């Protein structure tokens, strides 16, 4: 019996030993591969001078949330075209801040890097903002009809209703000398996006305690930014921290909001009469497209994909627009002469009318220039990142290998003194037709560029013009 057990044990021991040896060899090969790739990357980055880095922290200790953008602009002035930024000891990214370099990168279809985009997945899922490859193209093609010009035309009246609610609130607030602008504008843009894209009347501007979603988005944005700075890259460790638990709680709040919207729309579509009525509309809204459209095999979006796209659009559609509108307010309040010109232009277009029509928006040339100038100074998306899928050579001959992470710093490009004269000054005439014609195609990138350009660009610009029109009845 003992001999039999020994014979059985011997093969098991051999298999175990062989597994250990193979595991060690595999690990050594991975380490060797990492070392070779890192050596190749560091050699390529030597061609790009940059600020001195700490051996452990990289540049993270020099970039707190409040000063990060200005510090990156300061480095951009010191190191032309691009410079390396290190996230700790092992993860570098080349920060690009010149239009020529941006053009070389944004014309490609590179994947997005894990940091920081993977931190967003528990919040907004694998939607258009995160997806890559074939699945991204499928979703993009599916959602494009939701941004047809005829669809956007129908949004003007809905946006007008949301703006009126906010202005009525401010009109009743005459006793206070100031208002919390960003929160009110965020609620207004959320109200607009809910009506326009989801056919959902949330009354979020008037109901008490209806700003929980806005607060959740604010908390989530802060926590993601903080996570990048503090090396909290492994989910298994981050989820155990206090901030990790805060992140999970905020995700639950945001998901509760979107789940409610989806559930109520699904219930409506389960009614055959309502479904027939919706499908006969000339143009479906964003949520109807998600729920009704199927691919060539008759397969629609999974529940997971559906919520990811709703979460993505709910966040991107209202938050970036609210940010842009709030900064526009800020710029016009600092420069009343431009504000007055906008008011005169809008009043001249509307005459005695109180309502704005789609055709009016294209006539607001000076107002549009003011909007673009505020987007230049304060772009809603200050930076976008990519991971190179193939080597790239820049116009000056310097190059990067595949696998390198790059960041196009839109904030710094918009303040690049080689491109913009006196970039810190608010000057809407930069966007006159004659000045715009002479500018580099990638000098102004408020919504990025290339195939992955933000799909709600037209919605955002339209709502800014619509909002500016309504608000010009009273000066800021």
N, C-alpha and C positions, 0 to 999 in steps of 0.2 A: 504493500500500500504506500509506504514511504517513498519507494522508488518511483511509483506512478506519479505521486505528487511532485517529486523532484523533476520528472520529465515534463510535467505540465508547466511547472514554474519557470524552467529554463527558457522556453520560447517567449514567455511573457516578459522575462527580464531582458532578453535580447531586443524585443520590440521596444521596450521602454527606453533602453540605452540608445537604440537607433533613433528613436523619436527625439530624445534629448540632443543627440549629436546633430541631427538635421535641423532642429530648432535653433541651436547655437549657430550653425552655419548660415541659416536664413537670416538671423539677427545680424551676424557679422557682414553679410552681403548688403543688407539694408543700411547699416551704418556706413559701409564703404561707399554705397551709392549716394547717401546723404552728404558724405564728406566731399565726394567728387563734384556734386551739383553745387554745394555751398562754395567750394573753392572757385568753381567756374563763375558763379554769381558774384562773389566778392571781387574777383579779377575784373569783371565787367563794370562793377560799380566804382572801381578805382578811377575810371575815366570821368566820374562825376564828383567833383569836390563838394563837400557839405559840412555842416556844423559838427564839431567834436562830439563824440558819443561816449556815454558811460559804458563800461564793460558789461554791466548787468542790466541796467535800466534802458540802455539805448538812449533815446531822446524823450521817453515818456515823462521823466521827472521834470523836464523843461516845458511841458505842454499841458497846463491845467485847462479845464473847460472854458474858463472866462477869457484866457489870453491866447488860446490856441490859434485862432484864425489870424490875429495880428502878428503873432510870432512867426507863423509860416510865411506871411507876406514879407516880414523883415528878412527872413532867410532867403526868400525868393529874390529880393533886391541885391543880396550879397552874392548869391550863387546863380548866375544866369541860366535860363532854360529849364534846369532840373537839378535836384539834389536828393541824396539818399536820406530816408528817415527810418530809424530802427525802432521796432516795437520789441524792446528787450534785447537779449544777446543773440537771437537766432533768426529773427524775422524782419528783413529789410523791405522797404518799398521805395521805389523811385517816385518822388513827387514832381510832377510836371506842371509848369506854370507859364508856358509860352504857347501861343496859338499853333505854331508850326509843329511842335511836339505833340500837342493835343490832336491835331489832324492826323498825324501818323498812327496814333493809338485808337482813336474813336472810329476810324474807318474800318477797323477789324471786328471780327465777331468772337472776341475772346470771352472766356468764362469769367465769372466773378469769383474772387478769392474767398476762402473760408472766413477770414477775418476782414471786415466785421459782419459780413452778410449772414453767416450761420447763426449769429446771435439773434437775428430777427426771426428765424424760422418758428420758434415756439409761439411767437406773437402773430405774424402774418402768413405763416405757412409757406408752401412752395408755390407761390403765385408768380405773376410776371416779373416782379422785382427781383426774385431769387432764381427763377428757372434759367436753364441753359439748354442749348441744343435743340433737338427735334421737338421736344415737348414745349419749349418756349415759342417756337414758330407756330405750332398748332394752336396754342392759346392766343397768341397775337392775332393770327388769322381769324380766329373765332370771335374775338372782341372788337376788331376793327370797325364793323358796322355800327357799333354803339357810339362812334365818334364822327359819324357822317355829318356834313354841314347842315343838312336838313334837320337832323336830330338836335344839333346845337341851337338852331333857330328857335325851336320850341322851348328851349330852356330859358330864354330871356324873360318871359312873363313869370315863370316860377321863381327865378332869381329875384325879380322885382318884388314879389310878395315877401320873400325872406328878408330883403333889405328893409322894406317898410316896417316890418315887425321890430327890427333892431332900432331903427330911427325913432319909432314910437316909444320904445323903452327909454331911449336917451332923452326924448322930449319930456318924459315924465320925471326925469332925474334932474330937474333944474336946481334942486337944493344943493346938490353936490357939485363941487368945482371940477372934479375929475372922474373918469371911469376907468375900469380895468379893460383897456382896449382889446388886447389880444384874446381874452376869454370871450368877450361879447362877439368879436369877429369870428372866432372859432365856432361858436354856436351858430352864427348866421351861415357860415360856409357849410357846416355839417347839416343844417336844416336844408340848404340848397341842394347838396349832393344827395340827401335822402329823397327829396322830391324828384329831382331830375333823373338820377341813375337807378333809383329803387322804387319809384312811385309810392313812396311811404311818407305819410304826414306825421312826423314825430312830435310836433309842437315843442321841440326841445328848447326853444328860446323863451317860452312863457311858463312852462311847467317848473315848479320848484324842484330842486335836487335832480335836475335833468342833465347836469354837467359831469356826471360820473365818467362818461366815456372820454370827454375832453381831458379830465384829470388823469385818467388811465394812460392816455396817449402821451401826455406830458411826462408822467412818471417813467413810462417805458422808454421814451427817447433819452431821458437823463440816464437811466440805468444802463442802457446799451453803450452810451458814450463813456460812462464811468468804467464799465467792464473792459473796454479797449485799453484804458489807461492803467489798469491794475493787474494785468497778467492773468485775469480770471478766464482762461481760455478753455479749460476742461469743464464740461457740464457737470460731471459727477462731483466735482469739488464746489463749483459755483452754486449749485442747487442747495448745498448745505449751509451756505452763508446767509446772513440776514438780508443782504441785498438780493440774493438769489430767491429767497422766499417772497420778498417784495415784488420781484419781477413776475413770479408765478401768480401772485394775487392780482396784479394789474392785468396780466394776460386773461385771467378768468373774467374780470370786469369787461374788458374789450370784447371777448368772445360772447359773453352774455348778450351784449348789444347786437352784434351781427347775427347771432343765432336767432334772436327774436325776429329780426327783419326777414331772414330766409324762411323761417317757419310760417310766418303769416302770409308770405307770398306763395309758398307751396300750397297752403290751404286754399287760397284763392284760385290757384290754377287747377286744383282738384275738381273744381266746379266746371263742368263741360261748357256751359254757356260763357263763363268768364274766360276760359281758355280760348274758345273760338273767337271771342271779341278781341282778346289780346293779340292772337296770331294774325288777325285781319288788319292790325295797325300797319301803316305804311313803314314805320320804323320802330322796332322794339327798343325798349330801354336796356340798360346794362344788365340788370338782374334777370329780365325776361330772356335775354339772349343766353345767359348762363344756364337757365333752367330749361329752355326749350330746344336749343340748337343741339344737333347730334352730328357725329362725323360720318364718313362714307359707309361705315359698318353699322350705323344706327345706334352708336354708343354715345351717350352724353357724358358730362363731367361727373366724376365721383363726388360723393358728399364732401370728402376731404379737399379735393381740388376746388369745389364750389366755394367752400368757406374761405379757402386761401385767397381766391380772387376777390371775394367780397371784402375780406379783411384788408387786403392790399389796397383796393380802390377806395375803401372807406377812409383809410389813413392818408394815403397819398393825395386823394381828391380834395380832402378838406384842410389838412394841416399845411401843405405847401401853399395853398391859395390863401389861407388865413395869414400865414407869415408874410406873403407878398403884399397883401392888402394893408396889413398893419405897418409894414415898413414904408409903403406908399403914403399912408397917413402921416407918418413921422417926417418924411421928406417934405411933403407939402406944407406941414405945419411950420417947419423951419424956414420955408421959402414961400411966403405969402404971395409974392409977385407971380410965381408959377401957378399957385393955387387960383389966383384971380383970373389968369389967362384961361385956365381949364374951365372955370365957371362961366366965363363969357362965351367960350366956344360952345359949351354944352347948351347954355340958355339960347344961343343963336340957332342951334340945330333944332331944339325942341319947340321954341316959340311958346305958345300958350298950352302946349300939351304937357300932361303929367306923366304919360307913359312913354317908354322907349321901345323902338322897334329894331329888329335885327339890322336893317339897312342904315340906321343912325350910327351904329358902332363904327362902321368903316369911314365915316366922315370926321371922327374925333381924332384928327391927326396930332394935335398938340397934346391932348390927354394921353394918347398912346405913347408919345415920346416921353412923357413924364413917367408913365408906368415902366417903360423899358429902362429908363435911367435909374429908377429905384431898384429894379431887378438886377441891374449891373452892380450897384453898390452893395445890395443885400440879396444875393441869389438864394432862393429857398433851398436849393441843393448845392451846398458849397463845395462838394467834392464827390467824385465817383471813382471807384476802384475796379481794376481788371487784373486777371492773371494771364500772362501771355501764353497763347497756345502755340506760337511759333516765334522764331527770332524776329526782331525788328531793328531796322537801321534808321536813325534819325537824319534829317537833312544835313547836319554838320559832320556826319560820318561816324559818330558814336553809336554803339549798338548795345542791345540787351539780348540774353538768351531766352529760349522758351522756359516757362516756369516762373519767371520773375514777376513779382507783384508790382503794379504801378498804380499811382493815384493821379488823376487829373484834377488839380486844385483850381476849380472854377472861380472861387473867391479871389485867389491871387492873380489869375489871368485877367479878371475884370479890373484889377488895380495895377496891372503891369505898365510901368512908365514908358516902356518901349512901344507900347500899343496905344495907350490913352494919355493924352496931355492933361496934366493936373488931375490925376485919377480920383483924388479925394473930394473934388468939388462936384456938387450936384448940378449938372448942366444938360437938360433935356435936348438941347439942339445938337448934341452928339449924334442923335438918331434922326436928324433931318435926312431926306433922301440923298442929298449931295454928299453928306458926311458918311452915311451908311454905305454908299456905293464904293467908297475908297477903302473900306475896312476889311481886314482879313476875315475869311468865312468862319473861323473858329475863335474870333476875338470876343464874341458875345455868346455865352452858352448857359443861359439861365435854367434850361431844362435839359442839359447835356446835348449830345448830337449823335448821329449815326443810327444804326438799326435799332438800338436800345433806347433811343430818346423817349422821354416820358410821354405816354400816350394821352395824358390828359392836358397837354399843352394848350390846345385850343379852348378847352373848358376853362382853364385857369386864366388865360388872357381875356377871354370873353367876360368872365365873371368880374375881373378887375375893372374892365371898362364899364360894365353895367353898374357895378357898385359905385365907382367914381361918379358916374352920371347922377345917380340918385342922391349921393351925399353932397353934391355941390350946391344944393339948395341953401345950405348954411355953411359958412366958413368954419374951418377947424380952429 
